[in-house]
Amino acid sequence: MPELHPQCVTDPDGKRLSVLLPIAEHAALMSYLEDIEDIGAAEEALRKIESGEVQR
């Protein structure tokens, strides 16, 4: 997981409203999440092949 340095935007009472990330950290986080999705899809495809549900 990429190292993140979020900044919180708060209202005058201190309630958190939003989170800000530097663009580079946002891009790294999105890439990481896409990789996780790809791994999940590959594991599912492998499970289907190994179970005989899908032919190689």
All heavy atoms as a GROMACS GRO file, in nm:
protein
  431
    1MET      N    1   0.085  -0.117   0.000
    1MET     CA    2   0.000   0.000   0.000
    1MET      C    3   0.090   0.124   0.000
    1MET      O    4   0.186   0.131   0.074
    1MET     CB    5  -0.089  -0.003   0.123
    1MET     CG    6  -0.170   0.119   0.145
    1MET     SD    7  -0.336   0.072   0.189
    1MET     CE    8  -0.425   0.213   0.146
    2PRO      N    9   0.054   0.220  -0.083
    2PRO     CA   10   0.137   0.342  -0.085
    2PRO      C   11   0.125   0.419   0.046
    2PRO      O   12   0.024   0.413   0.114
    2PRO     CB   13   0.078   0.423  -0.201
    2PRO     CG   14  -0.055   0.365  -0.229
    2PRO     CD   15  -0.055   0.225  -0.179
    3GLU      N   16   0.230   0.490   0.078
    3GLU     CA   17   0.227   0.575   0.197
    3GLU      C   18   0.144   0.698   0.167
    3GLU      O   19   0.165   0.765   0.065
    3GLU     CB   20   0.368   0.615   0.236
    3GLU     CG   21   0.374   0.688   0.369
    3GLU     CD   22   0.516   0.714   0.414
    3GLU    OE1   23   0.608   0.639   0.376
    3GLU    OE2   24   0.534   0.811   0.489
    4LEU      N   25   0.047   0.727   0.254
    4LEU     CA   26  -0.043   0.840   0.232
    4LEU      C   27  -0.027   0.944   0.342
    4LEU      O   28   0.002   0.911   0.456
    4LEU     CB   29  -0.189   0.792   0.230
    4LEU     CG   30  -0.222   0.684   0.127
    4LEU    CD1   31  -0.367   0.640   0.142
    4LEU    CD2   32  -0.194   0.732  -0.014
    5HIS      N   33  -0.047   1.069   0.303
    5HIS     CA   34  -0.039   1.181   0.396
    5HIS      C   35  -0.165   1.266   0.382
    5HIS      O   36  -0.162   1.376   0.327
    5HIS     CB   37   0.087   1.264   0.369
    5HIS     CG   38   0.212   1.184   0.380
    5HIS    ND1   39   0.268   1.120   0.272
    5HIS    CD2   40   0.290   1.156   0.486
    5HIS    CE1   41   0.377   1.056   0.312
    5HIS    NE2   42   0.393   1.077   0.442
    6PRO      N   43  -0.279   1.212   0.430
    6PRO     CA   44  -0.405   1.286   0.414
    6PRO      C   45  -0.412   1.410   0.502
    6PRO      O   46  -0.350   1.415   0.609
    6PRO     CB   47  -0.510   1.183   0.456
    6PRO     CG   48  -0.439   1.095   0.552
    6PRO     CD   49  -0.297   1.087   0.502
    7GLN      N   50  -0.486   1.508   0.456
    7GLN     CA   51  -0.516   1.627   0.534
    7GLN      C   52  -0.667   1.635   0.545
    7GLN      O   53  -0.738   1.617   0.445
    7GLN     CB   54  -0.463   1.753   0.466
    7GLN     CG   55  -0.313   1.760   0.459
    7GLN     CD   56  -0.269   1.886   0.386
    7GLN    OE1   57  -0.322   1.922   0.283
    7GLN    NE2   58  -0.169   1.951   0.444
    8CYS      N   59  -0.718   1.660   0.664
    8CYS     CA   60  -0.862   1.668   0.685
    8CYS      C   61  -0.907   1.813   0.683
    8CYS      O   62  -0.842   1.901   0.738
    8CYS     CB   63  -0.900   1.606   0.819
    8CYS     SG   64  -0.876   1.428   0.822
    9VAL      N   65  -1.019   1.835   0.617
    9VAL     CA   66  -1.085   1.965   0.618
    9VAL      C   67  -1.197   1.955   0.720
    9VAL      O   68  -1.277   1.862   0.715
    9VAL     CB   69  -1.142   1.999   0.479
    9VAL    CG1   70  -1.216   2.132   0.483
    9VAL    CG2   71  -1.032   2.001   0.375
   10THR      N   72  -1.200   2.048   0.812
   10THR     CA   73  -1.300   2.044   0.919
   10THR      C   74  -1.386   2.170   0.918
   10THR      O   75  -1.347   2.274   0.865
   10THR     CB   76  -1.234   2.030   1.057
   10THR    OG1   77  -1.148   2.141   1.078
   10THR    CG2   78  -1.152   1.902   1.067
   11ASP      N   79  -1.503   2.157   0.979
   11ASP     CA   80  -1.587   2.275   0.998
   11ASP      C   81  -1.541   2.347   1.125
   11ASP      O   82  -1.449   2.299   1.193
   11ASP     CB   83  -1.736   2.238   1.001
   11ASP     CG   84  -1.777   2.157   1.122
   11ASP    OD1   85  -1.700   2.143   1.220
   11ASP    OD2   86  -1.890   2.105   1.121
   12PRO      N   87  -1.598   2.460   1.158
   12PRO     CA   88  -1.554   2.535   1.277
   12PRO      C   89  -1.565   2.457   1.408
   12PRO      O   90  -1.493   2.487   1.504
   12PRO     CB   91  -1.647   2.658   1.278
   12PRO     CG   92  -1.685   2.677   1.136
   12PRO     CD   93  -1.694   2.538   1.079
   13ASP      N   94  -1.651   2.354   1.410
   13ASP     CA   95  -1.665   2.273   1.531
   13ASP      C   96  -1.567   2.157   1.536
   13ASP      O   97  -1.567   2.078   1.630
   13ASP     CB   98  -1.808   2.218   1.542
   13ASP     CG   99  -1.911   2.328   1.560
   13ASP    OD1  100  -1.880   2.429   1.628
   13ASP    OD2  101  -2.022   2.314   1.505
   14GLY      N  102  -1.485   2.142   1.432
   14GLY     CA  103  -1.388   2.034   1.428
   14GLY      C  104  -1.440   1.907   1.363
   14GLY      O  105  -1.369   1.807   1.357
   15LYS      N  106  -1.563   1.908   1.312
   15LYS     CA  107  -1.619   1.791   1.244
   15LYS      C  108  -1.550   1.774   1.108
   15LYS      O  109  -1.539   1.870   1.031
   15LYS     CB  110  -1.769   1.808   1.223
   15LYS     CG  111  -1.834   1.692   1.152
   15LYS     CD  112  -1.982   1.716   1.130
   15LYS     CE  113  -2.041   1.605   1.046
   15LYS     NZ  114  -2.178   1.637   1.005
   16ARG      N  115  -1.504   1.654   1.082
   16ARG     CA  116  -1.434   1.628   0.955
   16ARG      C  117  -1.533   1.631   0.840
   16ARG      O  118  -1.637   1.565   0.844
   16ARG     CB  119  -1.363   1.494   0.960
   16ARG     CG  120  -1.246   1.494   1.055
   16ARG     CD  121  -1.178   1.361   1.054
   16ARG     NE  122  -1.062   1.366   1.141
   16ARG     CZ  123  -0.978   1.267   1.159
   16ARG    NH1  124  -0.997   1.153   1.096
   16ARG    NH2  125  -0.874   1.280   1.240
   17LEU      N  126  -1.499   1.706   0.737
   17LEU     CA  127  -1.585   1.721   0.620
   17LEU      C  128  -1.528   1.653   0.496
   17LEU      O  129  -1.602   1.596   0.418
   17LEU     CB  130  -1.606   1.869   0.589
   17LEU     CG  131  -1.668   1.954   0.699
   17LEU    CD1  132  -1.670   2.100   0.657
   17LEU    CD2  133  -1.808   1.905   0.733
   18SER      N  134  -1.399   1.662   0.478
   18SER     CA  135  -1.334   1.610   0.358
   18SER      C  136  -1.191   1.567   0.391
   18SER      O  137  -1.136   1.606   0.494
   18SER     CB  138  -1.326   1.716   0.249
   18SER     OG  139  -1.453   1.762   0.214
   19VAL      N  140  -1.135   1.491   0.299
   19VAL     CA  141  -0.996   1.450   0.310
   19VAL      C  142  -0.925   1.489   0.181
   19VAL      O  143  -0.977   1.467   0.072
   19VAL     CB  144  -0.983   1.298   0.333
   19VAL    CG1  145  -0.838   1.255   0.334
   19VAL    CG2  146  -1.051   1.258   0.462
   20LEU      N  147  -0.809   1.548   0.194
   20LEU     CA  148  -0.728   1.588   0.079
   20LEU      C  149  -0.604   1.500   0.071
   20LEU      O  150  -0.542   1.470   0.172
   20LEU     CB  151  -0.684   1.734   0.093
   20LEU     CG  152  -0.793   1.838   0.104
   20LEU    CD1  153  -0.731   1.975   0.131
   20LEU    CD2  154  -0.877   1.841  -0.022
   21LEU      N  155  -0.571   1.460  -0.052
   21LEU     CA  156  -0.448   1.386  -0.077
   21LEU      C  157  -0.372   1.456  -0.188
   21LEU      O  158  -0.433   1.507  -0.283
   21LEU     CB  159  -0.478   1.244  -0.127
   21LEU     CG  160  -0.520   1.139  -0.028
   21LEU    CD1  161  -0.549   1.008  -0.101
   21LEU    CD2  162  -0.414   1.116   0.078
   22PRO      N  163  -0.240   1.457  -0.180
   22PRO     CA  164  -0.163   1.506  -0.294
   22PRO      C  165  -0.195   1.422  -0.418
   22PRO      O  166  -0.225   1.301  -0.407
   22PRO     CB  167  -0.017   1.487  -0.251
   22PRO     CG  168  -0.022   1.489  -0.101
   22PRO     CD  169  -0.154   1.423  -0.067
   23ILE      N  170  -0.192   1.483  -0.535
   23ILE     CA  171  -0.226   1.415  -0.660
   23ILE      C  172  -0.144   1.287  -0.678
   23ILE      O  173  -0.198   1.182  -0.716
   23ILE     CB  174  -0.206   1.509  -0.781
   23ILE    CG1  175  -0.304   1.625  -0.776
   23ILE    CG2  176  -0.217   1.433  -0.913
   23ILE    CD1  177  -0.449   1.587  -0.793
   24ALA      N  178  -0.015   1.291  -0.651
   24ALA     CA  179   0.070   1.173  -0.670
   24ALA      C  180   0.026   1.059  -0.578
   24ALA      O  181   0.027   0.942  -0.618
   24ALA     CB  182   0.216   1.208  -0.645
   25GLU      N  183  -0.014   1.091  -0.456
   25GLU     CA  184  -0.060   0.987  -0.363
   25GLU      C  185  -0.195   0.932  -0.408
   25GLU      O  186  -0.220   0.811  -0.397
   25GLU     CB  187  -0.068   1.042  -0.221
   25GLU     CG  188   0.069   1.069  -0.164
   25GLU     CD  189   0.064   1.125  -0.022
   25GLU    OE1  190  -0.043   1.122   0.043
   25GLU    OE2  191   0.170   1.173   0.024
   26HIS      N  192  -0.281   1.016  -0.459
   26HIS     CA  193  -0.410   0.970  -0.511
   26HIS      C  194  -0.388   0.875  -0.627
   26HIS      O  195  -0.449   0.768  -0.634
   26HIS     CB  196  -0.495   1.090  -0.556
   26HIS     CG  197  -0.625   1.051  -0.618
   26HIS    ND1  198  -0.639   1.033  -0.753
   26HIS    CD2  199  -0.745   1.024  -0.562
   26HIS    CE1  200  -0.763   0.997  -0.779
   26HIS    NE2  201  -0.830   0.991  -0.664
   27ALA      N  202  -0.298   0.911  -0.719
   27ALA     CA  203  -0.268   0.826  -0.834
   27ALA      C  204  -0.211   0.692  -0.788
   27ALA      O  205  -0.249   0.586  -0.841
   27ALA     CB  206  -0.171   0.896  -0.928
   28ALA      N  207  -0.122   0.694  -0.690
   28ALA     CA  208  -0.063   0.570  -0.639
   28ALA      C  209  -0.170   0.483  -0.573
   28ALA      O  210  -0.170   0.361  -0.589
   28ALA     CB  211   0.050   0.601  -0.540
   29LEU      N  212  -0.261   0.545  -0.500
   29LEU     CA  213  -0.369   0.471  -0.434
   29LEU      C  214  -0.462   0.408  -0.538
   29LEU      O  215  -0.500   0.291  -0.526
   29LEU     CB  216  -0.447   0.563  -0.342
   29LEU     CG  217  -0.562   0.501  -0.264
   29LEU    CD1  218  -0.514   0.386  -0.176
   29LEU    CD2  219  -0.632   0.606  -0.180
   30MET      N  220  -0.497   0.482  -0.642
   30MET     CA  221  -0.584   0.428  -0.747
   30MET      C  222  -0.516   0.312  -0.819
   30MET      O  223  -0.579   0.210  -0.848
   30MET     CB  224  -0.623   0.538  -0.846
   30MET     CG  225  -0.706   0.650  -0.783
   30MET     SD  226  -0.852   0.595  -0.695
   30MET     CE  227  -0.948   0.527  -0.827
   31SER      N  228  -0.388   0.324  -0.846
   31SER     CA  229  -0.313   0.216  -0.911
   31SER      C  230  -0.310   0.092  -0.822
   31SER      O  231  -0.329  -0.020  -0.869
   31SER     CB  232  -0.171   0.263  -0.942
   31SER     OG  233  -0.096   0.160  -1.000
   32TYR      N  234  -0.289   0.113  -0.694
   32TYR     CA  235  -0.288   0.002  -0.597
   32TYR      C  236  -0.424  -0.069  -0.596
   32TYR      O  237  -0.431  -0.192  -0.600
   32TYR     CB  238  -0.254   0.056  -0.459
   32TYR     CG  239  -0.260  -0.046  -0.348
   32TYR    CD1  240  -0.157  -0.138  -0.329
   32TYR    CD2  241  -0.368  -0.050  -0.261
   32TYR    CE1  242  -0.162  -0.232  -0.227
   32TYR    CE2  243  -0.375  -0.144  -0.159
   32TYR     CZ  244  -0.271  -0.234  -0.143
   32TYR     OH  245  -0.278  -0.326  -0.042
   33LEU      N  246  -0.531   0.007  -0.594
   33LEU     CA  247  -0.666  -0.052  -0.592
   33LEU      C  248  -0.694  -0.128  -0.720
   33LEU      O  249  -0.756  -0.236  -0.718
   33LEU     CB  250  -0.771   0.056  -0.568
   33LEU     CG  251  -0.768   0.121  -0.431
   33LEU    CD1  252  -0.867   0.237  -0.425
   33LEU    CD2  253  -0.795   0.020  -0.320
   34GLU      N  254  -0.649  -0.076  -0.834
   34GLU     CA  255  -0.665  -0.147  -0.961
   34GLU      C  256  -0.588  -0.279  -0.959
   34GLU      O  257  -0.638  -0.381  -1.009
   34GLU     CB  258  -0.620  -0.059  -1.077
   34GLU     CG  259  -0.714   0.057  -1.103
   34GLU     CD  260  -0.659   0.156  -1.204
   34GLU    OE1  261  -0.550   0.132  -1.263
   34GLU    OE2  262  -0.724   0.259  -1.224
   35ASP      N  263  -0.469  -0.278  -0.902
   35ASP     CA  264  -0.390  -0.401  -0.891
   35ASP      C  265  -0.464  -0.504  -0.805
   35ASP      O  266  -0.468  -0.623  -0.840
   35ASP     CB  267  -0.253  -0.374  -0.831
   35ASP     CG  268  -0.160  -0.297  -0.924
   35ASP    OD1  269  -0.192  -0.285  -1.044
   35ASP    OD2  270  -0.056  -0.248  -0.876
   36ILE      N  271  -0.524  -0.460  -0.696
   36ILE     CA  272  -0.599  -0.550  -0.608
   36ILE      C  273  -0.717  -0.611  -0.684
   36ILE      O  274  -0.745  -0.731  -0.674
   36ILE     CB  275  -0.648  -0.477  -0.481
   36ILE    CG1  276  -0.529  -0.431  -0.396
   36ILE    CG2  277  -0.744  -0.562  -0.400
   36ILE    CD1  278  -0.445  -0.541  -0.340
   37GLU      N  279  -0.788  -0.529  -0.763
   37GLU     CA  280  -0.899  -0.579  -0.844
   37GLU      C  281  -0.850  -0.682  -0.946
   37GLU      O  282  -0.914  -0.785  -0.967
   37GLU     CB  283  -0.969  -0.465  -0.916
   37GLU     CG  284  -1.053  -0.378  -0.826
   37GLU     CD  285  -1.119  -0.263  -0.903
   37GLU    OE1  286  -1.083  -0.238  -1.019
   37GLU    OE2  287  -1.206  -0.199  -0.843
   38ASP      N  288  -0.737  -0.653  -1.010
   38ASP     CA  289  -0.682  -0.745  -1.110
   38ASP      C  290  -0.644  -0.878  -1.046
   38ASP      O  291  -0.668  -0.985  -1.104
   38ASP     CB  292  -0.559  -0.684  -1.178
   38ASP     CG  293  -0.595  -0.567  -1.268
   38ASP    OD1  294  -0.713  -0.548  -1.300
   38ASP    OD2  295  -0.501  -0.492  -1.306
   39ILE      N  296  -0.586  -0.874  -0.928
   39ILE     CA  297  -0.548  -0.997  -0.858
   39ILE      C  298  -0.673  -1.078  -0.826
   39ILE      O  299  -0.677  -1.200  -0.845
   39ILE     CB  300  -0.467  -0.965  -0.731
   39ILE    CG1  301  -0.330  -0.912  -0.770
   39ILE    CG2  302  -0.456  -1.088  -0.641
   39ILE    CD1  303  -0.252  -0.851  -0.655
   40GLY      N  304  -0.778  -1.010  -0.779
   40GLY     CA  305  -0.903  -1.080  -0.748
   40GLY      C  306  -0.963  -1.145  -0.872
   40GLY      O  307  -1.011  -1.260  -0.866
   41ALA      N  308  -0.961  -1.075  -0.984
   41ALA     CA  309  -1.015  -1.130  -1.108
   41ALA      C  310  -0.932  -1.250  -1.154
   41ALA      O  311  -0.988  -1.352  -1.200
   41ALA     CB  312  -1.018  -1.023  -1.217
   42ALA      N  313  -0.801  -1.241  -1.142
   42ALA     CA  314  -0.714  -1.353  -1.182
   42ALA      C  315  -0.737  -1.474  -1.092
   42ALA      O  316  -0.743  -1.588  -1.140
   42ALA     CB  317  -0.568  -1.310  -1.176
   43GLU      N  318  -0.753  -1.451  -0.962
   43GLU     CA  319  -0.780  -1.562  -0.869
   43GLU      C  320  -0.914  -1.628  -0.900
   43GLU      O  321  -0.925  -1.750  -0.896
   43GLU     CB  322  -0.776  -1.513  -0.724
   43GLU     CG  323  -0.636  -1.478  -0.676
   43GLU     CD  324  -0.632  -1.415  -0.538
   43GLU    OE1  325  -0.737  -1.363  -0.491
   43GLU    OE2  326  -0.524  -1.416  -0.478
   44GLU      N  327  -1.014  -1.549  -0.934
   44GLU     CA  328  -1.145  -1.603  -0.969
   44GLU      C  329  -1.137  -1.685  -1.098
   44GLU      O  330  -1.193  -1.793  -1.107
   44GLU     CB  331  -1.248  -1.491  -0.983
   44GLU     CG  332  -1.385  -1.536  -1.025
   44GLU     CD  333  -1.457  -1.623  -0.924
   44GLU    OE1  334  -1.412  -1.632  -0.807
   44GLU    OE2  335  -1.558  -1.685  -0.962
   45ALA      N  336  -1.065  -1.634  -1.198
   45ALA     CA  337  -1.048  -1.708  -1.323
   45ALA      C  338  -0.976  -1.840  -1.299
   45ALA      O  339  -1.015  -1.945  -1.353
   45ALA     CB  340  -0.973  -1.622  -1.424
   46LEU      N  341  -0.872  -1.836  -1.217
   46LEU     CA  342  -0.798  -1.958  -1.186
   46LEU      C  343  -0.887  -2.058  -1.113
   46LEU      O  344  -0.884  -2.178  -1.142
   46LEU     CB  345  -0.675  -1.925  -1.102
   46LEU     CG  346  -0.583  -2.041  -1.066
   46LEU    CD1  347  -0.532  -2.110  -1.192
   46LEU    CD2  348  -0.468  -1.992  -0.980
   47ARG      N  349  -0.969  -2.010  -1.020
   47ARG     CA  350  -1.061  -2.098  -0.948
   47ARG      C  351  -1.157  -2.166  -1.045
   47ARG      O  352  -1.182  -2.287  -1.036
   47ARG     CB  353  -1.140  -2.019  -0.844
   47ARG     CG  354  -1.232  -2.109  -0.759
   47ARG     CD  355  -1.337  -2.029  -0.683
   47ARG     NE  356  -1.431  -1.959  -0.769
   47ARG     CZ  357  -1.532  -2.016  -0.835
   47ARG    NH1  358  -1.551  -2.147  -0.832
   47ARG    NH2  359  -1.614  -1.943  -0.909
   48LYS      N  360  -1.209  -2.090  -1.143
   48LYS     CA  361  -1.301  -2.146  -1.242
   48LYS      C  362  -1.232  -2.250  -1.330
   48LYS      O  363  -1.291  -2.354  -1.361
   48LYS     CB  364  -1.362  -2.036  -1.327
   48LYS     CG  365  -1.464  -1.953  -1.253
   48LYS     CD  366  -1.523  -1.844  -1.341
   48LYS     CE  367  -1.628  -1.765  -1.267
   48LYS     NZ  368  -1.687  -1.661  -1.350
   49ILE      N  369  -1.110  -2.222  -1.369
   49ILE     CA  370  -1.035  -2.319  -1.452
   49ILE      C  371  -1.008  -2.446  -1.372
   49ILE      O  372  -1.030  -2.557  -1.421
   49ILE     CB  373  -0.904  -2.256  -1.500
   49ILE    CG1  374  -0.932  -2.147  -1.602
   49ILE    CG2  375  -0.810  -2.363  -1.558
   49ILE    CD1  376  -0.812  -2.062  -1.639
   50GLU      N  377  -0.963  -2.431  -1.248
   50GLU     CA  378  -0.930  -2.548  -1.166
   50GLU      C  379  -1.054  -2.631  -1.132
   50GLU      O  380  -1.045  -2.752  -1.117
   50GLU     CB  381  -0.858  -2.504  -1.039
   50GLU     CG  382  -0.718  -2.454  -1.065
   50GLU     CD  383  -0.650  -2.398  -0.940
   50GLU    OE1  384  -0.719  -2.365  -0.843
   50GLU    OE2  385  -0.526  -2.387  -0.946
   51SER      N  386  -1.170  -2.569  -1.122
   51SER     CA  387  -1.293  -2.642  -1.090
   51SER      C  388  -1.355  -2.705  -1.214
   51SER      O  389  -1.452  -2.779  -1.203
   51SER     CB  390  -1.393  -2.549  -1.022
   51SER     OG  391  -1.447  -2.457  -1.115
   52GLY      N  392  -1.303  -2.672  -1.332
   52GLY     CA  393  -1.358  -2.725  -1.457
   52GLY      C  394  -1.474  -2.644  -1.509
   52GLY      O  395  -1.535  -2.682  -1.609
   53GLU      N  396  -1.506  -2.536  -1.443
   53GLU     CA  397  -1.618  -2.451  -1.486
   53GLU      C  398  -1.590  -2.385  -1.621
   53GLU      O  399  -1.679  -2.361  -1.699
   53GLU     CB  400  -1.643  -2.345  -1.378
   53GLU     CG  401  -1.767  -2.263  -1.396
   53GLU     CD  402  -1.791  -2.168  -1.281
   53GLU    OE1  403  -1.749  -2.197  -1.167
   53GLU    OE2  404  -1.852  -2.064  -1.305
   54VAL      N  405  -1.461  -2.359  -1.647
   54VAL     CA  406  -1.419  -2.297  -1.772
   54VAL      C  407  -1.307  -2.383  -1.829
   54VAL      O  408  -1.219  -2.428  -1.758
   54VAL     CB  409  -1.366  -2.153  -1.745
   54VAL    CG1  410  -1.308  -2.094  -1.872
   54VAL    CG2  411  -1.477  -2.065  -1.691
   55GLN      N  412  -1.312  -2.403  -1.961
   55GLN     CA  413  -1.206  -2.478  -2.027
   55GLN      C  414  -1.086  -2.388  -2.052
   55GLN      O  415  -1.102  -2.270  -2.078
   55GLN     CB  416  -1.258  -2.535  -2.161
   55GLN     CG  417  -1.372  -2.632  -2.146
   55GLN     CD  418  -1.331  -2.758  -2.072
   55GLN    OE1  419  -1.221  -2.809  -2.092
   55GLN    NE2  420  -1.419  -2.808  -1.985
   56ARG      N  421  -0.968  -2.446  -2.044
   56ARG     CA  422  -0.845  -2.370  -2.069
   56ARG      C  423  -0.833  -2.330  -2.211
   56ARG      O  424  -0.868  -2.382  -2.303
   56ARG     CB  425  -0.723  -2.450  -2.028
   56ARG     CG  426  -0.717  -2.472  -1.881
   56ARG     CD  427  -0.591  -2.548  -1.847
   56ARG     NE  428  -0.602  -2.586  -1.706
   56ARG     CZ  429  -0.503  -2.628  -1.634
   56ARG    NH1  430  -0.385  -2.641  -1.686
   56ARG    NH2  431  -0.520  -2.660  -1.510
   0.00000   0.00000   0.00000
